[in-house]
Amino acid sequence: MEPPRKKKKPVSRRAFLRSMGGGAVGAGVVSRVLGKEAFALQPGTGEMDVVASRTIALTVNGKKVEVAAEAGETLLDVLRDKLRLTGAKRICNRGECGGCTVLLNGKPVYACHTLALQVDGAEILTVEGLADGDKLHPVQQAFIDKDGYQCGFCTPGFIMASVGLLKKNAHPSFDEIRAGLAGNLCRCGNYQKIYAAVGAAADALGRT
């Protein structure tokens, strides 16, 4: 008969850092991911530990906000669960479909793959911040005019990716539009109308 196996104790964060290379190397790895402020000195021990949470400041859709963010929370978590901005969709939640695309300092990013602690001080634009009152953004209007949606679930991500694309390239060719939106998936397969909508939006922005 085999002797009973001992239950493994859960690994603490400090032990994890030590396993990464005596603490110093581990801290260096985590600091590159979460930033220097993700650490705090443990009183009486002289050792560093990962901070559970801290307050970050963001400018979201033109408004300055402060919100508590935990070490493992993503930007998508903060936007949807704490700021109640649900335009960015949690679909794959692993950086593959683009449904959570927002603009971070003017550039499209997957919010589900962006740690909240990394974007302290950043400007975030979500689909909720595009319209000017009752006037839709040209990209939003073009998606309506060209039927650039079907179920509509992926549409906010496509719209934000398109806005980012047109900020970088005001007059993209068809191939450039297709390449620029390659990181976004439409499960309805409505790509041709989406590409047409981006082309129409480029024309509309060019006239303004």
NUVEX-364641 format. One record per residue (C-alpha): x, y negated, z negated; residue number from 1. Coordinates in Angstrom, 2 decimals, padded with zeros to 5 digits. Layout:
N
PT	X	Y	Z	NUM
...
***
This chain:
208
PT	000.00	000.00	000.00	1
PT	001.31	-003.42	000.96	2
PT	001.85	-005.91	-001.87	3
PT	-000.68	-008.78	-001.92	4
PT	000.42	-011.77	000.10	5
PT	000.98	-015.03	-001.66	6
PT	-001.24	-017.89	-000.58	7
PT	000.66	-020.65	001.17	8
PT	000.54	-024.03	-000.48	9
PT	-000.68	-026.90	001.72	10
PT	002.16	-028.97	003.15	11
PT	002.30	-032.51	001.78	12
PT	003.14	-035.46	003.99	13
PT	006.46	-035.87	002.17	14
PT	007.33	-032.21	002.77	15
PT	006.38	-032.61	006.42	16
PT	008.77	-035.53	006.81	17
PT	011.53	-033.55	005.13	18
PT	010.93	-030.66	007.51	19
PT	011.40	-033.09	010.39	20
PT	015.01	-033.62	009.36	21
PT	015.62	-034.40	005.73	22
PT	013.14	-037.27	005.60	23
PT	015.13	-039.89	007.47	24
PT	014.74	-038.31	010.89	25
PT	011.10	-037.51	010.18	26
PT	010.42	-041.08	009.11	27
PT	012.06	-042.30	012.28	28
PT	009.80	-040.09	014.40	29
PT	006.62	-041.16	012.61	30
PT	007.66	-044.83	012.56	31
PT	007.94	-044.81	016.35	32
PT	004.39	-043.48	016.52	33
PT	002.68	-045.49	013.76	34
PT	004.99	-048.46	013.30	35
PT	007.17	-049.52	010.37	36
PT	004.19	-050.59	008.26	37
PT	002.92	-047.00	008.21	38
PT	005.26	-046.31	005.26	39
PT	005.30	-047.27	001.60	40
PT	007.86	-046.69	-001.18	41
PT	006.57	-044.26	-003.81	42
PT	007.02	-045.83	-007.30	43
PT	009.76	-044.17	-009.38	44
PT	010.77	-041.72	-006.63	45
PT	012.74	-043.81	-004.16	46
PT	011.04	-041.83	-001.37	47
PT	008.90	-042.96	001.52	48
PT	005.40	-041.67	002.16	49
PT	002.96	-042.19	005.01	50
PT	000.41	-044.91	004.30	51
PT	-003.15	-043.58	004.34	52
PT	-004.64	-046.79	005.76	53
PT	-004.11	-050.51	006.15	54
PT	-005.96	-053.49	007.53	55
PT	-005.28	-054.47	011.12	56
PT	-006.24	-057.65	012.94	57
PT	-007.62	-057.50	016.48	58
PT	-009.17	-059.86	018.98	59
PT	-012.05	-057.86	020.41	60
PT	-014.05	-059.38	023.26	61
PT	-012.76	-062.82	022.27	62
PT	-013.61	-062.50	018.57	63
PT	-011.03	-062.04	015.82	64
PT	-011.77	-059.15	013.49	65
PT	-010.03	-057.37	010.65	66
PT	-010.70	-053.72	010.00	67
PT	-009.23	-050.96	007.84	68
PT	-007.62	-048.27	009.95	69
PT	-006.36	-044.91	008.76	70
PT	-003.08	-043.43	009.96	71
PT	-004.78	-040.85	012.19	72
PT	-007.56	-043.04	013.56	73
PT	-007.63	-043.97	017.21	74
PT	-008.68	-047.23	018.76	75
PT	-011.80	-045.42	019.98	76
PT	-012.67	-044.44	016.39	77
PT	-012.37	-048.06	015.29	78
PT	-014.37	-049.47	018.19	79
PT	-017.24	-046.99	017.99	80
PT	-017.46	-046.10	014.31	81
PT	-016.38	-049.32	012.60	82
PT	-017.13	-052.13	015.06	83
PT	-020.21	-050.43	016.57	84
PT	-019.01	-051.04	020.13	85
PT	-020.19	-047.84	021.78	86
PT	-019.58	-048.74	025.42	87
PT	-016.33	-046.80	025.43	88
PT	-017.44	-043.16	025.50	89
PT	-015.99	-040.26	023.55	90
PT	-016.15	-037.54	026.19	91
PT	-013.03	-035.36	026.42	92
PT	-011.30	-037.08	023.47	93
PT	-007.90	-035.96	024.76	94
PT	-006.93	-038.55	027.36	95
PT	-008.11	-036.74	030.48	96
PT	-011.39	-038.26	031.70	97
PT	-011.09	-042.04	031.26	98
PT	-014.54	-042.41	029.73	99
PT	-013.06	-044.41	026.84	100
PT	-011.05	-046.84	028.98	101
PT	-010.66	-050.36	027.57	102
PT	-008.25	-053.18	028.33	103
PT	-005.40	-053.58	025.85	104
PT	-003.69	-056.94	026.39	105
PT	-005.10	-056.89	029.91	106
PT	-004.07	-053.34	030.82	107
PT	-006.32	-050.25	030.99	108
PT	-005.68	-047.65	028.28	109
PT	-007.43	-044.56	026.98	110
PT	-008.81	-045.65	023.60	111
PT	-008.96	-042.01	022.45	112
PT	-005.17	-041.70	022.90	113
PT	-004.22	-045.03	021.35	114
PT	-003.58	-045.08	017.60	115
PT	-005.30	-048.00	015.90	116
PT	-002.23	-048.85	013.80	117
PT	-000.22	-049.33	017.00	118
PT	-002.43	-052.13	018.31	119
PT	-002.40	-054.49	015.31	120
PT	-002.55	-058.05	016.68	121
PT	-003.64	-056.97	020.17	122
PT	-006.42	-058.26	022.40	123
PT	-009.03	-055.66	023.30	124
PT	-011.66	-056.02	026.01	125
PT	-014.51	-053.53	026.16	126
PT	-017.40	-053.28	028.60	127
PT	-019.56	-055.21	026.10	128
PT	-017.33	-058.25	026.55	129
PT	-017.48	-058.53	030.35	130
PT	-020.77	-060.34	030.93	131
PT	-021.09	-064.10	030.49	132
PT	-024.42	-064.29	028.72	133
PT	-027.01	-062.93	031.15	134
PT	-024.58	-063.15	034.07	135
PT	-022.89	-059.85	034.79	136
PT	-019.22	-059.56	035.64	137
PT	-018.72	-059.10	039.42	138
PT	-017.59	-055.51	038.86	139
PT	-020.71	-054.72	036.84	140
PT	-022.91	-056.31	039.50	141
PT	-021.15	-054.44	042.29	142
PT	-021.70	-051.10	040.54	143
PT	-025.42	-051.90	040.50	144
PT	-025.54	-053.16	044.08	145
PT	-023.63	-050.18	045.47	146
PT	-025.23	-047.50	043.26	147
PT	-021.85	-046.79	041.72	148
PT	-023.33	-044.60	039.02	149
PT	-025.61	-041.61	038.57	150
PT	-025.94	-040.39	034.99	151
PT	-024.00	-043.52	033.97	152
PT	-022.04	-041.90	031.14	153
PT	-018.63	-042.41	032.78	154
PT	-019.58	-045.81	034.21	155
PT	-018.18	-048.04	031.40	156
PT	-014.78	-046.38	031.73	157
PT	-014.81	-046.77	035.52	158
PT	-015.84	-050.42	035.21	159
PT	-013.03	-051.23	032.77	160
PT	-010.48	-049.35	034.88	161
PT	-011.72	-051.29	037.93	162
PT	-011.43	-054.63	036.13	163
PT	-007.86	-053.72	035.16	164
PT	-007.07	-052.66	038.72	165
PT	-008.40	-055.92	040.20	166
PT	-006.43	-057.97	037.68	167
PT	-003.28	-056.29	038.98	168
PT	-004.25	-056.10	042.66	169
PT	-006.92	-058.56	043.79	170
PT	-007.25	-057.06	047.29	171
PT	-006.70	-053.30	047.03	172
PT	-007.03	-051.02	050.03	173
PT	-009.30	-047.97	049.88	174
PT	-006.31	-045.74	049.07	175
PT	-005.16	-048.15	046.36	176
PT	-008.63	-048.14	044.80	177
PT	-008.68	-044.36	044.83	178
PT	-005.22	-044.17	043.29	179
PT	-006.03	-046.86	040.75	180
PT	-009.05	-044.93	039.49	181
PT	-007.42	-041.50	039.59	182
PT	-007.39	-041.35	035.80	183
PT	-011.19	-041.53	035.57	184
PT	-013.50	-038.58	036.20	185
PT	-017.09	-038.70	037.46	186
PT	-018.77	-035.38	036.82	187
PT	-021.62	-036.38	039.15	188
PT	-019.12	-036.74	042.02	189
PT	-020.19	-040.27	042.93	190
PT	-016.69	-041.37	043.94	191
PT	-017.45	-042.84	047.36	192
PT	-020.01	-045.27	045.95	193
PT	-017.70	-046.13	043.07	194
PT	-014.90	-046.97	045.49	195
PT	-017.33	-049.04	047.57	196
PT	-018.37	-050.92	044.44	197
PT	-014.77	-051.81	043.62	198
PT	-014.24	-053.06	047.17	199
PT	-017.38	-055.20	046.93	200
PT	-016.25	-056.57	043.57	201
PT	-012.87	-057.51	045.05	202
PT	-014.66	-059.44	047.80	203
PT	-016.91	-061.18	045.27	204
PT	-013.99	-062.15	043.04	205
PT	-012.13	-063.44	046.08	206
PT	-014.99	-065.87	046.78	207
PT	-015.02	-067.30	043.24	208
***
